[in-house]
Amino acid sequence: MRSGGATLVKKVVKIYREEGLKELSQAVLYRITRMMGRRTLKFSFGDIEVKLEAPPYGLYKSFRYLYETERSLHGLLLSDLRLTDVFWDVGAHLGMYTLLIGKYLHDGMVVAFEPDPVVARFLKKNIALNNLNNVSVVEKALWNTDDFEFFDPAYGVITNHIEKAQIVECVRAHTLVTGGKVPAPNVVKIDVEGGEFQVLCGFGELLNNIRILIIEVHPTKGAKVKELKEMLCKAGFNLYSFGSRKFGMHETFWIRASRENG
């Protein structure tokens, strides 16, 4: 058997052992349709449809999971937005929120942050595929330092475990805005797998001008939940927690921080 065939068999066995027959059949079907030339996927968010260039199955699976489990958040974000807003998508992945809100904000703009070079490549393709001229991509990790850090692409997180990590450039939000690289945001979504507090520390006084933050908090991945809430309250935000969920050993929930009642 050729090495490519042997590798494919190993992947099939791994999926079957870890996730069962249903997931295996979905993985095989996806790969077959992709090999047969189906390169564009479509996803609907109410009246808004976005196109996605078909990525490798692992990335597609992550996108599909977010699409299916965060439907209520899509509507919440759209209701929070004003058409002239600047929206920051911190941890943009393949662009679910970037593409949706880029289409919604006719007179506003989106800044998408994605430090993983492989994911960022597909993100930029998706932006072009949807003809979005009001979206820019920053291929850096927002953090509390302007430095280089180790990044684990398997988990999408800044890490101290360097065995499987790659080095990415990190930057503070405050540095980007004061340096004129990107406009200051009105609304921010953050999904950074446990580094939420560190990201917010990098905003500095920019927090005072943000109207709404939507943050996915990962307490089982080391998120500093107490410090995060204290920082937001000190900055004058009203906090509302929702959307608690568990998958495997991990759990997450969302915080909506706003300067409005409710």
C-alpha positions as a Markdown table, in Angstrom:
| # | Residue | x | y | z |
|---|---|---|---|---|
| 1 | Met | 0.0 | 0.0 | 0.0 |
| 2 | Arg | 1.3 | 3.5 | -0.9 |
| 3 | Ser | 2.1 | 5.8 | 2.0 |
| 4 | Gly | -0.8 | 8.1 | 1.1 |
| 5 | Gly | -3.3 | 5.2 | 1.3 |
| 6 | Ala | -1.8 | 4.0 | 4.6 |
| 7 | Thr | -2.2 | 7.5 | 6.0 |
| 8 | Leu | -5.8 | 7.6 | 5.0 |
| 9 | Val | -6.5 | 4.3 | 6.6 |
| 10 | Lys | -4.9 | 5.5 | 9.9 |
| 11 | Lys | -7.2 | 8.6 | 9.8 |
| 12 | Val | -10.3 | 6.5 | 9.2 |
| 13 | Val | -9.4 | 4.1 | 12.1 |
| 14 | Lys | -8.7 | 7.1 | 14.4 |
| 15 | Ile | -12.1 | 8.8 | 13.6 |
| 16 | Tyr | -13.9 | 5.5 | 14.1 |
| 17 | Arg | -12.2 | 4.7 | 17.5 |
| 18 | Glu | -12.6 | 8.2 | 18.9 |
| 19 | Glu | -16.0 | 9.3 | 17.6 |
| 20 | Gly | -17.9 | 6.3 | 16.2 |
| 21 | Leu | -19.5 | 5.2 | 13.0 |
| 22 | Lys | -21.8 | 8.3 | 12.5 |
| 23 | Glu | -18.8 | 10.7 | 12.5 |
| 24 | Leu | -16.8 | 8.4 | 10.3 |
| 25 | Ser | -19.5 | 8.3 | 7.7 |
| 26 | Gln | -19.8 | 12.1 | 7.7 |
| 27 | Ala | -16.0 | 12.4 | 7.4 |
| 28 | Val | -15.8 | 10.0 | 4.5 |
| 29 | Leu | -18.8 | 11.6 | 2.7 |
| 30 | Tyr | -17.3 | 15.1 | 3.2 |
| 31 | Arg | -13.9 | 14.0 | 1.8 |
| 32 | Ile | -15.5 | 12.3 | -1.2 |
| 33 | Thr | -17.6 | 15.4 | -2.2 |
| 34 | Arg | -14.5 | 17.5 | -1.7 |
| 35 | Met | -12.4 | 15.3 | -4.0 |
| 36 | Met | -15.2 | 15.3 | -6.6 |
| 37 | Gly | -14.8 | 19.1 | -6.8 |
| 38 | Arg | -17.4 | 20.5 | -4.4 |
| 39 | Arg | -15.3 | 23.4 | -3.2 |
| 40 | Thr | -18.0 | 25.9 | -2.0 |
| 41 | Leu | -20.3 | 25.4 | 1.0 |
| 42 | Lys | -23.3 | 27.6 | 1.9 |
| 43 | Phe | -24.6 | 28.4 | 5.4 |
| 44 | Ser | -27.7 | 30.5 | 6.2 |
| 45 | Phe | -28.2 | 32.9 | 9.1 |
| 46 | Gly | -31.8 | 33.9 | 8.7 |
| 47 | Asp | -31.9 | 36.0 | 5.6 |
| 48 | Ile | -28.1 | 36.2 | 5.3 |
| 49 | Glu | -26.3 | 33.5 | 3.4 |
| 50 | Val | -22.5 | 33.1 | 3.5 |
| 51 | Lys | -20.2 | 31.0 | 1.3 |
| 52 | Leu | -17.3 | 29.0 | 2.6 |
| 53 | Glu | -14.4 | 27.4 | 0.7 |
| 54 | Ala | -14.5 | 23.8 | 1.7 |
| 55 | Pro | -11.6 | 23.4 | 4.2 |
| 56 | Pro | -10.0 | 20.1 | 5.4 |
| 57 | Tyr | -12.5 | 18.1 | 7.4 |
| 58 | Gly | -11.2 | 19.0 | 10.9 |
| 59 | Leu | -11.7 | 22.7 | 10.2 |
| 60 | Tyr | -15.1 | 22.0 | 8.6 |
| 61 | Lys | -16.2 | 20.0 | 11.6 |
| 62 | Ser | -15.2 | 22.8 | 14.0 |
| 63 | Phe | -17.1 | 25.3 | 11.9 |
| 64 | Arg | -20.2 | 23.1 | 11.7 |
| 65 | Tyr | -20.2 | 22.6 | 15.5 |
| 66 | Leu | -20.1 | 26.4 | 16.1 |
| 67 | Tyr | -22.8 | 27.0 | 13.4 |
| 68 | Glu | -25.1 | 24.4 | 15.0 |
| 69 | Thr | -24.6 | 25.3 | 18.7 |
| 70 | Glu | -24.3 | 29.1 | 18.6 |
| 71 | Arg | -27.4 | 30.0 | 16.6 |
| 72 | Ser | -28.9 | 32.0 | 19.4 |
| 73 | Leu | -25.8 | 34.1 | 19.6 |
| 74 | His | -26.0 | 35.0 | 15.9 |
| 75 | Gly | -29.3 | 36.8 | 16.4 |
| 76 | Leu | -28.1 | 38.4 | 19.7 |
| 77 | Leu | -25.1 | 39.9 | 18.0 |
| 78 | Leu | -27.0 | 41.3 | 15.1 |
| 79 | Ser | -29.5 | 42.9 | 17.4 |
| 80 | Asp | -26.7 | 44.6 | 19.3 |
| 81 | Leu | -25.1 | 46.1 | 16.2 |
| 82 | Arg | -25.6 | 49.5 | 14.6 |
| 83 | Leu | -24.9 | 49.7 | 10.9 |
| 84 | Thr | -21.9 | 52.0 | 11.3 |
| 85 | Asp | -20.2 | 49.9 | 14.0 |
| 86 | Val | -16.7 | 48.7 | 14.0 |
| 87 | Phe | -16.8 | 45.0 | 15.0 |
| 88 | Trp | -13.8 | 43.0 | 16.2 |
| 89 | Asp | -13.9 | 39.3 | 15.8 |
| 90 | Val | -11.2 | 38.0 | 18.1 |
| 91 | Gly | -10.5 | 34.3 | 17.4 |
| 92 | Ala | -12.2 | 34.5 | 14.0 |
| 93 | His | -11.5 | 30.9 | 12.9 |
| 94 | Leu | -13.0 | 30.4 | 9.4 |
| 95 | Gly | -15.1 | 33.5 | 9.7 |
| 96 | Met | -18.6 | 32.5 | 10.9 |
| 97 | Tyr | -19.1 | 35.8 | 12.7 |
| 98 | Thr | -16.8 | 37.8 | 10.4 |
| 99 | Leu | -18.7 | 36.8 | 7.3 |
| 100 | Leu | -22.2 | 37.2 | 8.8 |
| 101 | Ile | -21.5 | 40.6 | 10.3 |
| 102 | Gly | -19.5 | 41.8 | 7.3 |
| 103 | Lys | -22.6 | 41.3 | 5.2 |
| 104 | Tyr | -24.8 | 42.9 | 7.8 |
| 105 | Leu | -22.7 | 46.1 | 8.4 |
| 106 | His | -23.2 | 47.9 | 5.1 |
| 107 | Asp | -21.7 | 51.1 | 6.5 |
| 108 | Gly | -19.5 | 49.6 | 9.2 |
| 109 | Met | -16.5 | 47.3 | 9.2 |
| 110 | Val | -15.1 | 44.1 | 10.6 |
| 111 | Val | -11.6 | 43.5 | 11.9 |
| 112 | Ala | -10.9 | 39.7 | 12.2 |
| 113 | Phe | -8.0 | 38.3 | 14.3 |
| 114 | Glu | -6.7 | 34.9 | 13.5 |
| 115 | Pro | -3.1 | 33.9 | 14.4 |
| 116 | Asp | -3.1 | 30.4 | 12.9 |
| 117 | Pro | -1.6 | 30.8 | 9.4 |
| 118 | Val | -3.5 | 27.8 | 8.0 |
| 119 | Val | -6.8 | 28.9 | 9.3 |
| 120 | Ala | -6.1 | 32.5 | 8.3 |
| 121 | Arg | -5.5 | 31.5 | 4.8 |
| 122 | Phe | -9.0 | 30.0 | 4.5 |
| 123 | Leu | -10.5 | 32.9 | 6.4 |
| 124 | Lys | -9.1 | 35.3 | 3.7 |
| 125 | Lys | -10.4 | 33.1 | 0.9 |
| 126 | Asn | -13.9 | 33.1 | 2.5 |
| 127 | Ile | -13.8 | 36.9 | 2.8 |
| 128 | Ala | -13.0 | 37.2 | -0.9 |
| 129 | Leu | -15.6 | 34.5 | -1.8 |
| 130 | Asn | -18.3 | 36.6 | -0.2 |
| 131 | Asn | -17.0 | 39.8 | -1.9 |
| 132 | Leu | -16.6 | 41.6 | 1.4 |
| 133 | Asn | -14.7 | 44.9 | 1.1 |
| 134 | Asn | -15.4 | 46.0 | 4.6 |
| 135 | Val | -13.3 | 43.3 | 6.4 |
| 136 | Ser | -9.7 | 43.3 | 7.3 |
| 137 | Val | -7.6 | 40.4 | 8.7 |
| 138 | Val | -4.9 | 40.7 | 11.4 |
| 139 | Glu | -2.8 | 37.6 | 11.4 |
| 140 | Lys | -1.7 | 38.1 | 15.0 |
| 141 | Ala | -2.9 | 37.0 | 18.4 |
| 142 | Leu | -4.4 | 39.7 | 20.6 |
| 143 | Trp | -2.8 | 39.4 | 24.0 |
| 144 | Asn | -1.5 | 41.4 | 26.9 |
| 145 | Thr | 2.0 | 41.9 | 25.4 |
| 146 | Asp | 3.6 | 43.0 | 22.2 |
| 147 | Asp | 5.9 | 40.0 | 21.7 |
| 148 | Phe | 6.1 | 36.5 | 20.3 |
| 149 | Glu | 4.5 | 33.6 | 22.1 |
| 150 | Phe | 4.0 | 29.9 | 21.6 |
| 151 | Phe | 0.7 | 29.0 | 20.0 |
| 152 | Asp | -0.9 | 25.5 | 19.9 |
| 153 | Pro | -2.9 | 25.3 | 16.6 |
| 154 | Ala | -4.6 | 22.1 | 17.8 |
| 155 | Tyr | -6.4 | 24.0 | 20.5 |
| 156 | Gly | -6.2 | 27.6 | 19.2 |
| 157 | Val | -4.5 | 28.9 | 22.4 |
| 158 | Ile | -1.4 | 30.6 | 23.6 |
| 159 | Thr | 0.5 | 28.0 | 25.6 |
| 160 | Asn | 3.6 | 27.3 | 27.7 |
| 161 | His | 3.8 | 23.7 | 26.3 |
| 162 | Ile | 6.2 | 24.1 | 23.3 |
| 163 | Glu | 6.3 | 20.5 | 22.0 |
| 164 | Lys | 3.6 | 20.9 | 19.3 |
| 165 | Ala | 3.5 | 24.7 | 19.4 |
| 166 | Gln | 4.5 | 27.3 | 16.8 |
| 167 | Ile | 5.6 | 30.8 | 17.4 |
| 168 | Val | 3.1 | 33.6 | 16.6 |
| 169 | Glu | 3.3 | 37.3 | 16.9 |
| 170 | Cys | 1.1 | 38.8 | 19.7 |
| 171 | Val | 0.0 | 42.4 | 20.0 |
| 172 | Arg | -2.1 | 44.4 | 22.4 |
| 173 | Ala | -5.3 | 45.9 | 21.1 |
| 174 | His | -4.2 | 49.3 | 22.5 |
| 175 | Thr | -1.0 | 49.1 | 20.5 |
| 176 | Leu | -2.8 | 48.5 | 17.2 |
| 177 | Val | -5.3 | 51.3 | 17.7 |
| 178 | Thr | -2.9 | 54.0 | 18.9 |
| 179 | Gly | -0.5 | 53.0 | 16.1 |
| 180 | Gly | -3.2 | 53.6 | 13.5 |
| 181 | Lys | -3.2 | 50.0 | 12.3 |
| 182 | Val | -7.0 | 49.4 | 12.9 |
| 183 | Pro | -10.0 | 51.5 | 14.0 |
| 184 | Ala | -11.1 | 51.2 | 17.6 |
| 185 | Pro | -14.1 | 48.8 | 18.1 |
| 186 | Asn | -17.6 | 49.5 | 19.3 |
| 187 | Val | -18.5 | 45.8 | 19.6 |
| 188 | Val | -16.2 | 42.9 | 20.3 |
| 189 | Lys | -16.6 | 39.1 | 20.2 |
| 190 | Ile | -13.8 | 37.1 | 21.9 |
| 191 | Asp | -13.3 | 33.4 | 21.7 |
| 192 | Val | -9.7 | 32.5 | 22.6 |
| 193 | Glu | -9.9 | 29.2 | 24.5 |
| 194 | Gly | -9.0 | 30.4 | 28.0 |
| 195 | Gly | -7.0 | 33.6 | 27.4 |
| 196 | Glu | -10.0 | 36.0 | 27.7 |
| 197 | Phe | -8.6 | 37.9 | 30.6 |
| 198 | Gln | -5.1 | 38.4 | 29.0 |
| 199 | Val | -6.7 | 39.6 | 25.8 |
| 200 | Leu | -8.8 | 42.2 | 27.7 |
| 201 | Cys | -5.8 | 43.4 | 29.6 |
| 202 | Gly | -4.3 | 44.4 | 26.3 |
| 203 | Phe | -7.2 | 46.8 | 25.5 |
| 204 | Gly | -6.2 | 49.2 | 28.3 |
| 205 | Glu | -8.3 | 52.4 | 28.1 |
| 206 | Leu | -9.9 | 51.2 | 24.9 |
| 207 | Leu | -12.4 | 49.3 | 27.1 |
| 208 | Asn | -13.9 | 52.7 | 28.1 |
| 209 | Asn | -15.2 | 53.3 | 24.5 |
| 210 | Ile | -16.5 | 49.8 | 23.8 |
| 211 | Arg | -20.3 | 49.5 | 23.9 |
| 212 | Ile | -20.7 | 45.7 | 24.0 |
| 213 | Leu | -18.4 | 42.7 | 24.5 |
| 214 | Ile | -19.5 | 39.1 | 23.8 |
| 215 | Ile | -17.0 | 36.7 | 25.4 |
| 216 | Glu | -16.9 | 33.0 | 25.5 |
| 217 | Val | -15.3 | 32.0 | 28.8 |
| 218 | His | -13.4 | 28.7 | 29.2 |
| 219 | Pro | -13.0 | 28.0 | 32.9 |
| 220 | Thr | -11.7 | 24.5 | 32.4 |
| 221 | Lys | -8.9 | 25.8 | 30.1 |
| 222 | Gly | -7.5 | 28.2 | 32.7 |
| 223 | Ala | -9.7 | 31.3 | 32.2 |
| 224 | Lys | -9.4 | 33.8 | 35.0 |
| 225 | Val | -13.1 | 34.2 | 35.5 |
| 226 | Lys | -13.1 | 36.2 | 38.7 |
| 227 | Glu | -10.5 | 38.7 | 37.4 |
| 228 | Leu | -12.3 | 38.9 | 34.1 |
| 229 | Lys | -15.6 | 39.9 | 35.7 |
| 230 | Glu | -13.9 | 42.3 | 38.1 |
| 231 | Met | -12.2 | 44.1 | 35.2 |
| 232 | Leu | -15.4 | 44.4 | 33.2 |
| 233 | Cys | -17.4 | 45.7 | 36.2 |
| 234 | Lys | -14.7 | 48.2 | 37.0 |
| 235 | Ala | -14.8 | 49.4 | 33.4 |
| 236 | Gly | -18.6 | 50.1 | 33.9 |
| 237 | Phe | -20.1 | 47.2 | 32.1 |
| 238 | Asn | -23.3 | 45.3 | 33.1 |
| 239 | Leu | -22.7 | 41.6 | 32.9 |
| 240 | Tyr | -25.1 | 38.8 | 31.8 |
| 241 | Ser | -24.0 | 35.2 | 31.7 |
| 242 | Phe | -25.7 | 32.7 | 29.4 |
| 243 | Gly | -25.2 | 29.7 | 27.1 |
| 244 | Ser | -23.4 | 27.3 | 29.4 |
| 245 | Arg | -22.4 | 24.0 | 27.7 |
| 246 | Lys | -20.2 | 21.0 | 28.2 |
| 247 | Phe | -18.3 | 18.9 | 25.7 |
| 248 | Gly | -16.1 | 16.1 | 27.0 |
| 249 | Met | -14.1 | 17.4 | 30.0 |
| 250 | His | -14.5 | 21.0 | 29.0 |
| 251 | Glu | -17.2 | 23.6 | 29.8 |
| 252 | Thr | -17.8 | 27.1 | 28.5 |
| 253 | Phe | -20.3 | 29.9 | 28.9 |
| 254 | Trp | -20.8 | 33.3 | 27.4 |
| 255 | Ile | -20.7 | 36.7 | 29.0 |
| 256 | Arg | -22.5 | 39.7 | 27.4 |
| 257 | Ala | -21.0 | 42.9 | 28.8 |
| 258 | Ser | -22.8 | 46.1 | 27.9 |
| 259 | Arg | -23.2 | 49.7 | 29.0 |
| 260 | Glu | -27.0 | 49.4 | 28.5 |
| 261 | Asn | -29.6 | 48.0 | 30.9 |
| 262 | Gly | -30.3 | 44.3 | 30.4 |
